Amino acid sequence: MSDKKHEVLGGYIEKIMALSTAHMPNTNPEFGDVRVLSYEYGYMVFVTDCSGEGLDESFPNWFRPIMELADRQDCTLIMFDEACNVDPDLQTWDW
């Protein structure tokens, strides 16, 4: 891809971490102090910058590794969807 094309598309394309809802501890989990949108098959969560002081105490323990991974990968959103894959490196729940 040419640098010019990358510059043009860079303002329109965002990275999303897509995870199974099995990575959530229940069907209506607490996400902490972040913007969350629910939809029929899961949730969309806006990624928070974890650099500097890190995540505050409002972030539940189950969600911290997911948010930190999404931030390290420069994702803008985390999508929890029942049709997405399970990441073997992240905790799952059977509910």
CYANA upper distance limits for C-alpha pairs under 8 A (distance plus 0.5 A):
  1 MET  CA      5 LYS  CA      7.14
  1 MET  CA      6 HIS  CA      7.12
  2 SER  CA      6 HIS  CA      6.77
  3 ASP  CA      7 GLU  CA      6.67
  4 LYS  CA      8 VAL  CA      6.92
  5 LYS  CA      9 LEU  CA      6.69
  6 HIS  CA     10 GLY  CA      6.17
  7 GLU  CA     11 GLY  CA      7.73
  8 VAL  CA     12 TYR  CA      8.22
  9 LEU  CA     13 ILE  CA      6.68
 10 GLY  CA     14 GLU  CA      8.40
 14 GLU  CA     75 CYS  CA      7.46
 14 GLU  CA     76 THR  CA      6.68
 15 LYS  CA     74 ASP  CA      7.48
 15 LYS  CA     75 CYS  CA      5.09
 15 LYS  CA     76 THR  CA      6.26
 15 LYS  CA     77 LEU  CA      7.43
 16 ILE  CA     75 CYS  CA      5.83
 16 ILE  CA     76 THR  CA      6.50
 16 ILE  CA     77 LEU  CA      5.33
 16 ILE  CA     78 ILE  CA      6.09
 16 ILE  CA     79 MET  CA      7.22
 17 MET  CA     70 ALA  CA      6.83
 17 MET  CA     75 CYS  CA      6.87
 17 MET  CA     77 LEU  CA      6.86
 17 MET  CA     78 ILE  CA      5.21
 17 MET  CA     79 MET  CA      6.53
 18 ALA  CA     78 ILE  CA      6.52
 18 ALA  CA     79 MET  CA      5.24
 18 ALA  CA     80 PHE  CA      6.68
 18 ALA  CA     81 ASP  CA      7.78
 18 ALA  CA     84 CYS  CA      6.72
 18 ALA  CA     85 ASN  CA      8.02
 19 LEU  CA     23 HIS  CA      7.52
 19 LEU  CA     78 ILE  CA      7.92
 19 LEU  CA     79 MET  CA      6.54
 19 LEU  CA     80 PHE  CA      5.47
 19 LEU  CA     81 ASP  CA      6.81
 19 LEU  CA     84 CYS  CA      5.79
 19 LEU  CA     85 ASN  CA      6.24
 19 LEU  CA     86 VAL  CA      6.62
 19 LEU  CA     87 ASP  CA      7.56
 20 SER  CA     80 PHE  CA      5.90
 20 SER  CA     81 ASP  CA      5.63
 20 SER  CA     82 GLU  CA      5.74
 20 SER  CA     83 ALA  CA      6.91
 20 SER  CA     84 CYS  CA      5.00
 20 SER  CA     85 ASN  CA      5.69
 20 SER  CA     86 VAL  CA      5.76
 20 SER  CA     87 ASP  CA      8.45
 21 THR  CA     27 THR  CA      8.47
 21 THR  CA     42 GLY  CA      7.09
 21 THR  CA     80 PHE  CA      5.50
 21 THR  CA     81 ASP  CA      5.73
 21 THR  CA     82 GLU  CA      5.58
 21 THR  CA     84 CYS  CA      8.15
 22 ALA  CA     82 GLU  CA      7.93
 22 ALA  CA     86 VAL  CA      7.54
 22 ALA  CA     92 THR  CA      5.74
 22 ALA  CA     93 TRP  CA      6.06
 22 ALA  CA     94 ASP  CA      7.25
 22 ALA  CA     95 TRP  CA      8.48
 23 HIS  CA     80 PHE  CA      8.33
 23 HIS  CA     86 VAL  CA      7.81
 23 HIS  CA     90 LEU  CA      7.60
 23 HIS  CA     91 GLN  CA      6.53
 23 HIS  CA     92 THR  CA      4.90
 23 HIS  CA     93 TRP  CA      6.76
 24 MET  CA     29 PRO  CA      7.11
 24 MET  CA     62 TRP  CA      8.10
 24 MET  CA     63 PHE  CA      8.48
 24 MET  CA     80 PHE  CA      8.49
 24 MET  CA     92 THR  CA      7.29
 24 MET  CA     93 TRP  CA      7.12
 25 PRO  CA     29 PRO  CA      6.94
 25 PRO  CA     62 TRP  CA      7.87
 25 PRO  CA     92 THR  CA      7.79
 25 PRO  CA     93 TRP  CA      5.95
 25 PRO  CA     94 ASP  CA      8.44
 25 PRO  CA     95 TRP  CA      8.06
 26 ASN  CA     93 TRP  CA      8.05
 26 ASN  CA     95 TRP  CA      6.78
 27 THR  CA     95 TRP  CA      8.43
 30 GLU  CA     60 PRO  CA      7.46
 31 PHE  CA     36 VAL  CA      8.22
 31 PHE  CA     59 PHE  CA      6.88
 31 PHE  CA     60 PRO  CA      7.03
 31 PHE  CA     63 PHE  CA      7.23
 32 GLY  CA     58 SER  CA      5.35
 32 GLY  CA     59 PHE  CA      4.97
 32 GLY  CA     60 PRO  CA      6.72
 33 ASP  CA     58 SER  CA      6.46
 33 ASP  CA     59 PHE  CA      7.34
 34 VAL  CA     45 VAL  CA      7.67
 34 VAL  CA     46 PHE  CA      7.08
 34 VAL  CA     47 VAL  CA      8.23
 34 VAL  CA     48 THR  CA      7.75
 35 ARG  CA     45 VAL  CA      6.52
 35 ARG  CA     46 PHE  CA      6.10
 36 VAL  CA     43 TYR  CA      7.25
 36 VAL  CA     44 MET  CA      6.22
 36 VAL  CA     45 VAL  CA      5.04
 36 VAL  CA     46 PHE  CA      7.00
 37 LEU  CA     43 TYR  CA      6.10
 37 LEU  CA     44 MET  CA      5.58
 37 LEU  CA     45 VAL  CA      6.95
 38 SER  CA     42 GLY  CA      6.45
 38 SER  CA     43 TYR  CA      4.86
 38 SER  CA     44 MET  CA      6.84
 39 TYR  CA     43 TYR  CA      6.40
 39 TYR  CA     44 MET  CA      8.41
 41 TYR  CA     81 ASP  CA      5.98
 41 TYR  CA     82 GLU  CA      6.36
 42 GLY  CA     79 MET  CA      7.98
 42 GLY  CA     80 PHE  CA      5.75
 42 GLY  CA     81 ASP  CA      5.12
 42 GLY  CA     82 GLU  CA      7.01
 43 TYR  CA     79 MET  CA      6.36
 43 TYR  CA     80 PHE  CA      5.59
 43 TYR  CA     81 ASP  CA      7.18
 44 MET  CA     77 LEU  CA      7.04
 44 MET  CA     78 ILE  CA      6.21
 44 MET  CA     79 MET  CA      5.09
 44 MET  CA     80 PHE  CA      6.87
 45 VAL  CA     77 LEU  CA      6.02
 45 VAL  CA     78 ILE  CA      5.52
 45 VAL  CA     79 MET  CA      6.91
 46 PHE  CA     76 THR  CA      6.61
 46 PHE  CA     77 LEU  CA      5.14
 46 PHE  CA     78 ILE  CA      6.93
 47 VAL  CA     67 MET  CA      6.99
 47 VAL  CA     70 ALA  CA      7.34
 47 VAL  CA     71 ASP  CA      6.96
 47 VAL  CA     75 CYS  CA      7.28
 47 VAL  CA     76 THR  CA      5.79
 47 VAL  CA     77 LEU  CA      5.82
 47 VAL  CA     78 ILE  CA      7.22
 48 THR  CA     67 MET  CA      7.77
 48 THR  CA     71 ASP  CA      7.43
 49 ASP  CA     54 GLY  CA      8.22
 49 ASP  CA     71 ASP  CA      6.71
 50 CYS  CA     54 GLY  CA      5.04
 50 CYS  CA     55 LEU  CA      6.23
 50 CYS  CA     67 MET  CA      8.35
 50 CYS  CA     68 GLU  CA      6.72
 50 CYS  CA     71 ASP  CA      6.93
 55 LEU  CA     59 PHE  CA      7.13
 55 LEU  CA     64 ARG  CA      8.10
 59 PHE  CA     63 PHE  CA      7.15
 59 PHE  CA     64 ARG  CA      6.83
 60 PRO  CA     64 ARG  CA      6.99
 61 ASN  CA     65 PRO  CA      8.33
 62 TRP  CA     66 ILE  CA      8.42
 62 TRP  CA     91 GLN  CA      8.30
 63 PHE  CA     67 MET  CA      6.70
 64 ARG  CA     68 GLU  CA      6.54
 65 PRO  CA     69 LEU  CA      6.52
 65 PRO  CA     90 LEU  CA      8.19
 66 ILE  CA     70 ALA  CA      6.66
 66 ILE  CA     90 LEU  CA      8.00
 67 MET  CA     71 ASP  CA      6.63
 67 MET  CA     78 ILE  CA      8.46
 68 GLU  CA     72 ARG  CA      6.67
 69 LEU  CA     73 GLN  CA      6.71
 70 ALA  CA     74 ASP  CA      6.81
 70 ALA  CA     75 CYS  CA      5.71
 70 ALA  CA     76 THR  CA      8.24
 70 ALA  CA     77 LEU  CA      8.27
 70 ALA  CA     78 ILE  CA      7.56
 71 ASP  CA     75 CYS  CA      6.33
 71 ASP  CA     76 THR  CA      8.30
 80 PHE  CA     84 CYS  CA      7.88
 86 VAL  CA     92 THR  CA      8.43
